[in-house]
Amino acid sequence: MAKIFQVSARAGMTRVVEPVARGLLRAGVTPNAVTVTGTVGVLVGALGFGARGHLVAGALIVTVFALTDLLDGTMARMSGGSTRFGAFLDSSMDRIADSAVFGAVAYWLATQGDHAGVAAALVCLAAGGLVSYVKARAEGLGMTANVGVAERTERLLIVGVGGLLTGLGVDPALQIALWLLAAVSIFTVGQRMVHVHRQAQKLPAAGGNG
């Protein structure tokens, strides 16, 4: 059920994003430019606002620019597919942005003396990195790992909504969002490992344990 909802939500967002993507391509904007712009926007929202306690502004900026993760992919598809460098750039920028978001959240929570919240933010950062690593490693071995309930966009939206609500006075919202996100991220890592294991059983053995 969660997967069906996730696919439906993404399909709805794609329908909204496609006209914007088409317009940007007509204006000569490249998918890589959107990728870099989105990352810069997330950095500004997280480090320039969120880390300084301006949670509403930070959450709104991060959420808006996180959606460029859908936009650049749509643009790449419309323009004939992603290049190898484009895929590399997108993945690298995603890791930079994710580190900034959860680093900023951890920093702000530390200034509030919320050690449990800091721990949750660090778990989210580590688990989010594992979600991405498992997928990349699987693809490097010729398999897929496109399963799970905690894709990158969803992870940033969850923490963004939590930060927004906390900024509006719903005090435990961010902490709840972080622990929820930590749980679903760890669950997603498990899902992907099981998915890859099932594929690996049907393939010949490959060397390399690192």
PLY file of the C-alpha trace (Angstrom):
ply
format ascii 1.0
element vertex 210
property float x
property float y
property float z
element edge 209
property int vertex1
property int vertex2
end_header
0.00 0.00 0.00
2.81 2.42 0.89
4.51 1.70 -2.43
1.27 2.31 -4.35
0.82 5.66 -2.58
4.45 6.56 -3.24
4.16 5.78 -6.96
0.88 7.71 -7.22
2.34 10.73 -5.42
5.42 10.74 -7.64
3.27 10.42 -10.75
1.23 13.42 -9.61
4.35 15.50 -8.94
5.79 14.50 -12.31
2.70 15.85 -14.08
3.26 19.17 -12.32
7.01 19.19 -12.99
6.88 18.29 -16.70
5.62 21.68 -17.98
8.30 23.45 -15.92
10.96 21.09 -17.25
9.81 21.64 -20.82
9.93 25.41 -20.38
13.43 25.35 -18.89
14.73 23.18 -21.72
13.25 25.57 -24.28
15.03 28.42 -22.47
18.35 26.60 -22.83
18.70 25.54 -19.18
20.48 22.20 -18.75
19.61 19.45 -16.26
23.08 19.83 -14.71
22.44 23.54 -14.09
19.21 22.65 -12.29
21.06 20.03 -10.22
23.67 22.54 -9.05
21.05 25.26 -8.45
18.97 22.88 -6.36
21.96 21.95 -4.24
22.92 25.59 -3.68
19.32 26.34 -2.66
19.28 23.48 -0.16
22.62 24.65 1.28
21.27 28.18 1.72
18.08 26.93 3.38
19.85 24.47 5.67
23.01 26.34 6.66
21.90 29.94 6.16
18.52 29.64 7.87
17.87 26.26 9.53
21.13 26.04 11.46
20.55 29.56 12.81
17.11 28.66 14.14
15.01 30.17 11.33
13.17 26.88 10.93
10.16 28.04 8.91
12.24 29.81 6.26
14.83 27.04 6.24
12.24 24.27 5.89
10.39 26.04 3.08
13.58 26.75 1.13
14.91 23.21 1.56
11.57 21.67 0.56
11.21 23.79 -2.58
14.76 23.15 -3.76
14.58 19.46 -2.86
11.89 19.12 -5.52
14.51 19.99 -8.16
15.59 16.37 -7.68
12.49 15.48 -9.71
12.94 18.40 -12.10
16.47 17.63 -13.29
15.62 13.98 -13.83
12.55 14.89 -15.86
14.59 17.32 -17.94
17.23 14.66 -18.60
14.56 12.21 -19.73
12.95 14.77 -22.03
16.28 15.71 -23.57
17.20 12.14 -24.45
18.47 10.61 -21.24
21.00 11.37 -18.54
24.71 11.46 -19.36
27.21 9.55 -17.24
28.57 12.80 -15.84
25.03 14.06 -15.21
24.24 10.96 -13.16
27.53 11.32 -11.26
26.93 15.03 -10.62
23.36 14.41 -9.43
24.45 11.73 -6.98
27.35 13.83 -5.67
25.22 16.95 -5.21
22.57 14.88 -3.42
25.11 13.69 -0.86
26.36 17.25 -0.30
22.82 18.56 0.18
21.80 15.72 2.51
24.88 16.26 4.67
24.10 19.97 4.92
20.46 19.38 5.89
21.07 16.85 8.64
24.25 18.57 9.78
22.30 21.82 10.16
19.49 20.05 12.03
21.99 18.36 14.36
23.78 21.66 14.98
20.56 23.52 15.83
19.33 20.74 18.11
22.72 20.75 19.86
22.34 24.47 20.57
19.00 23.63 22.19
20.58 20.94 24.37
18.52 18.21 22.68
20.99 15.33 22.68
18.37 12.75 21.68
17.43 14.91 18.70
21.08 15.21 17.68
21.38 11.42 17.82
18.28 11.07 15.64
19.66 13.51 13.07
22.97 11.62 12.92
21.15 8.30 12.52
19.15 9.83 9.66
22.34 11.06 8.00
24.06 7.67 8.29
20.99 5.65 7.28
20.27 7.97 4.35
23.81 7.46 3.11
23.35 3.70 3.41
20.11 3.84 1.42
21.96 5.50 -1.44
25.09 3.35 -1.10
23.18 0.06 -1.24
21.48 1.17 -4.45
24.74 2.37 -6.04
26.62 -0.78 -5.04
23.85 -3.01 -6.40
23.83 -1.15 -9.70
27.63 -1.42 -9.87
27.22 -5.20 -9.63
24.62 -5.28 -12.39
21.54 -5.49 -10.16
18.85 -3.05 -9.06
17.68 -1.75 -5.68
14.80 0.54 -6.63
12.65 -0.48 -3.68
11.85 1.06 -0.32
9.68 3.72 1.25
12.42 6.28 1.98
13.64 7.69 -1.31
15.70 10.88 -1.08
12.90 13.32 -1.94
10.60 11.74 0.64
13.33 11.91 3.29
13.86 15.63 2.76
10.12 16.30 2.70
9.65 14.50 6.03
12.39 16.49 7.77
11.18 19.67 6.04
7.63 19.26 7.34
8.97 18.47 10.81
11.13 21.60 10.81
8.28 23.73 9.51
5.87 22.55 12.21
8.47 23.03 14.95
9.13 26.54 13.65
5.39 27.20 13.88
5.33 26.13 17.52
4.57 22.40 17.35
7.65 21.69 19.46
8.18 17.91 19.17
7.38 17.72 15.45
10.98 17.82 14.23
12.12 15.19 16.69
9.19 12.94 15.76
9.97 13.43 12.07
13.63 12.54 12.64
12.93 9.32 14.52
10.26 8.37 11.97
12.72 9.05 9.19
15.46 7.07 10.93
13.12 4.09 11.24
11.92 4.12 7.63
15.46 4.69 6.34
16.78 1.67 8.23
13.78 -0.33 7.01
14.54 0.74 3.44
18.16 -0.40 3.78
16.86 -3.80 4.87
14.36 -3.92 1.99
17.08 -3.16 -0.54
19.49 -5.71 0.88
16.82 -8.42 0.73
15.92 -7.36 -2.82
19.56 -7.53 -3.92
20.06 -10.87 -2.15
17.19 -12.39 -4.12
18.69 -11.16 -7.39
22.19 -12.32 -6.44
20.97 -15.86 -5.82
20.04 -16.07 -9.51
23.39 -14.76 -10.78
26.87 -16.31 -10.98
29.23 -15.46 -8.13
31.29 -12.26 -8.41
34.63 -11.53 -6.77
35.28 -8.76 -4.25
34.07 -8.47 -0.68
34.83 -4.75 -0.18
0 1
1 2
2 3
3 4
4 5
5 6
6 7
7 8
8 9
9 10
10 11
11 12
12 13
13 14
14 15
15 16
16 17
17 18
18 19
19 20
20 21
21 22
22 23
23 24
24 25
25 26
26 27
27 28
28 29
29 30
30 31
31 32
32 33
33 34
34 35
35 36
36 37
37 38
38 39
39 40
40 41
41 42
42 43
43 44
44 45
45 46
46 47
47 48
48 49
49 50
50 51
51 52
52 53
53 54
54 55
55 56
56 57
57 58
58 59
59 60
60 61
61 62
62 63
63 64
64 65
65 66
66 67
67 68
68 69
69 70
70 71
71 72
72 73
73 74
74 75
75 76
76 77
77 78
78 79
79 80
80 81
81 82
82 83
83 84
84 85
85 86
86 87
87 88
88 89
89 90
90 91
91 92
92 93
93 94
94 95
95 96
96 97
97 98
98 99
99 100
100 101
101 102
102 103
103 104
104 105
105 106
106 107
107 108
108 109
109 110
110 111
111 112
112 113
113 114
114 115
115 116
116 117
117 118
118 119
119 120
120 121
121 122
122 123
123 124
124 125
125 126
126 127
127 128
128 129
129 130
130 131
131 132
132 133
133 134
134 135
135 136
136 137
137 138
138 139
139 140
140 141
141 142
142 143
143 144
144 145
145 146
146 147
147 148
148 149
149 150
150 151
151 152
152 153
153 154
154 155
155 156
156 157
157 158
158 159
159 160
160 161
161 162
162 163
163 164
164 165
165 166
166 167
167 168
168 169
169 170
170 171
171 172
172 173
173 174
174 175
175 176
176 177
177 178
178 179
179 180
180 181
181 182
182 183
183 184
184 185
185 186
186 187
187 188
188 189
189 190
190 191
191 192
192 193
193 194
194 195
195 196
196 197
197 198
198 199
199 200
200 201
201 202
202 203
203 204
204 205
205 206
206 207
207 208
208 209
